[in-house]
Amino acid sequence: MTSAQDPFYIVKEEIQESIDKLQDSFRQWKQSPSNTGEYVHLTRELLGSCESIEWQVVELDKAITVAAKDPAYYHIDEVELDKRSRWTSNARNQVSTVKKALDVARDRSKLLVSSTDGKHREMMRLPNDIHLGGKSNSYEGEDNDDFISSESDRQSLLIKKQDEELDQLSVSVQRIGGIGLTIHEELIGQDKILEDLNSEMETTSNRLDFVQKKVAMVMKKASAKGQFMMILFLIVLCIVLFVLVFFT
């Protein structure tokens, strides 16, 4: 089976395209300021892509494990199996690098938000008489309201984006499932072809054995004199045919 027809390379090509897109988004994410909506959107998108790619690589590893149990049946050798295993390991490392960077950034963001919330709660616990009579306190209250409204809008946007990413992940899972069914049908077809070939080989072998036995029986029945007369007859026949062809 050529690499163009091998289901492994079909799935590998799709996963590699996803990894390339992941790397492009990751570079864009690193260049984006951490306090923008684009940064938050890219973070969610990268996390969803990492989960999807990791799942696909795990499924591909399972297929390699199955093939490693009987390489001859799947028409591959140990070198090819090692090559496939190294590729999946490299793909997993690339995704892991992106995921670790996202986790570090997310932990840093949580720490910053926790610190901000702590300051906000301290301000809310101050006595009311401290805030009375000052215009700056009124401005601070308006800033707090704006902050709460902004956070609410941001959370709504994140939930919406997460729903979209889950829809995309569902489509990807369905596509991988379809590819898995195609691989299964391909293996069933190959198994049937092998069974038909074995049946034909057995039939041909039986016929050959029958012919050999008949020839042996004929040779055993024919005497040496009969064989000599047959050879002599054939020689005479050849001479007659030669004369007819070249002298008439």
Secondary structure in CASP SS format (residue, H / E / C, confidence):
PFRMAT SS
TARGET T0000
AUTHOR 0000-0000-0000
METHOD secondary structure of the structure
MODEL  1
M C 1.00
T C 1.00
S C 1.00
A C 1.00
Q C 1.00
D C 1.00
P H 1.00
F H 1.00
Y H 1.00
I H 1.00
V H 1.00
K H 1.00
E H 1.00
E H 1.00
I H 1.00
Q H 1.00
E H 1.00
S H 1.00
I H 1.00
D H 1.00
K H 1.00
L H 1.00
Q H 1.00
D H 1.00
S H 1.00
F H 1.00
R H 1.00
Q H 1.00
W H 1.00
K H 1.00
Q H 1.00
S C 1.00
P C 1.00
S C 1.00
N C 1.00
T C 1.00
G H 1.00
E H 1.00
Y H 1.00
V H 1.00
H H 1.00
L H 1.00
T H 1.00
R H 1.00
E H 1.00
L H 1.00
L H 1.00
G H 1.00
S H 1.00
C H 1.00
E H 1.00
S H 1.00
I H 1.00
E H 1.00
W H 1.00
Q H 1.00
V H 1.00
V H 1.00
E H 1.00
L H 1.00
D H 1.00
K H 1.00
A H 1.00
I H 1.00
T H 1.00
V H 1.00
A H 1.00
A H 1.00
K H 1.00
D C 1.00
P C 1.00
A C 1.00
Y C 1.00
Y C 1.00
H C 1.00
I C 1.00
D C 1.00
E H 1.00
V H 1.00
E H 1.00
L H 1.00
D H 1.00
K H 1.00
R H 1.00
S H 1.00
R H 1.00
W H 1.00
T H 1.00
S H 1.00
N H 1.00
A H 1.00
R H 1.00
N H 1.00
Q H 1.00
V H 1.00
S H 1.00
T H 1.00
V H 1.00
K H 1.00
K H 1.00
A H 1.00
L H 1.00
D H 1.00
V H 1.00
A H 1.00
R H 1.00
D H 1.00
R H 1.00
S H 1.00
K H 1.00
L H 1.00
L H 1.00
V H 1.00
S H 1.00
S H 1.00
T H 1.00
D H 1.00
G H 1.00
K H 1.00
H H 1.00
R H 1.00
E H 1.00
M H 1.00
M H 1.00
R C 1.00
L C 1.00
P C 1.00
N H 1.00
D H 1.00
I H 1.00
H H 1.00
L C 1.00
G C 1.00
G C 1.00
K H 1.00
S H 1.00
N H 1.00
S H 1.00
Y H 1.00
E H 1.00
G H 1.00
E H 1.00
D H 1.00
N H 1.00
D H 1.00
D H 1.00
F H 1.00
I H 1.00
S H 1.00
S H 1.00
E H 1.00
S H 1.00
D H 1.00
R H 1.00
Q H 1.00
S H 1.00
L H 1.00
L H 1.00
I H 1.00
K H 1.00
K H 1.00
Q H 1.00
D H 1.00
E H 1.00
E H 1.00
L H 1.00
D H 1.00
Q H 1.00
L H 1.00
S H 1.00
V H 1.00
S H 1.00
V H 1.00
Q H 1.00
R H 1.00
I H 1.00
G H 1.00
G H 1.00
I H 1.00
G H 1.00
L H 1.00
T H 1.00
I H 1.00
H H 1.00
E H 1.00
E H 1.00
L H 1.00
I H 1.00
G H 1.00
Q H 1.00
D H 1.00
K H 1.00
I H 1.00
L H 1.00
E H 1.00
D H 1.00
L H 1.00
N H 1.00
S H 1.00
E H 1.00
M H 1.00
E H 1.00
T H 1.00
T H 1.00
S H 1.00
N H 1.00
R H 1.00
L H 1.00
D H 1.00
F H 1.00
V H 1.00
Q H 1.00
K H 1.00
K H 1.00
V H 1.00
A H 1.00
M H 1.00
V H 1.00
M H 1.00
K H 1.00
K H 1.00
A C 1.00
S C 1.00
A H 1.00
K H 1.00
G H 1.00
Q H 1.00
F H 1.00
M H 1.00
M H 1.00
I H 1.00
L H 1.00
F H 1.00
L H 1.00
I H 1.00
V H 1.00
L H 1.00
C H 1.00
I H 1.00
V H 1.00
L H 1.00
F H 1.00
V H 1.00
L H 1.00
V H 1.00
F H 1.00
F C 1.00
T C 1.00
END
